Amino acid sequence: MPPPPMPIVPLVVIPMDEFAKNETDSDKKQFLGNYLFQFVTRRISETDAAQAESLAGKVTGMILEG
């Protein structure tokens, strides 16, 4: 019998109460971008601190466009 599936644990939890305060789609996208940028910067800096900010901007942009 196979083991039970692992629970899905989100990497990022967006504070929905703060997110809901944004009225326009543009404001919501900006909020998500700022929030994700900080998360991605921390994750990348664990492996490549010298390029963390540059790479975090690119990764955050790809996430938002996807």
N, C-alpha and C positions, 0 to 999 in steps of 0.2 A: 504494500500500500504506500503511495507517495506521501511525502510529508505535506502538512497543510501549507497553503501559500503564505508568503511573508506579507505582513500588512504594508500598505503603501503609506509612506511617511513623506510629507512634502518637505522640500529643501528650503522653501521660502514661505512664510505665512504673511500675507498682505493684511495690514490692519484695515479691515473693511469699513470701520466707522470713520476713519480718516479719509479713506478713498471715496466714500459716499459724499463727503463734503464738497468734492469737485463737481462743478455743474456741467462743464462742456467736455466733449470727448478729448479735446486738446489738453485741457487741464488734467484729465484722468491719465492720459498717456504720459504727460510730464511727471505726474506723481509716481506712476509705475516706473518710469525711467530712472528717476532719482533714487527710488527705493531699491530697484534691482542693481543699479550701478554700485551702490555701497556693498551689497551682498557679493556681487561678482568680484569687486576689487579685493575684498577680504579673501575670497577663495583663490584668486590668482596669485595674490601676494604670498601665499603659503609656498608656492613653487617658483615664482619669478617676480620678486619684488621690484626689480629694476624696470620692468615693462608693465607692471600691474595696471596703472591708470590708463595707459594707451590701449592695452588689450581689453580692459573692462569696458571701455567706451565702445569698442567694436562689437564685443559680445552682447552688451546690453542693446545696442542698435539692432543686431540680428534677432534677438528675442522679441523686441517690440515690432519688428517688421513681419515676423512669422506669425 
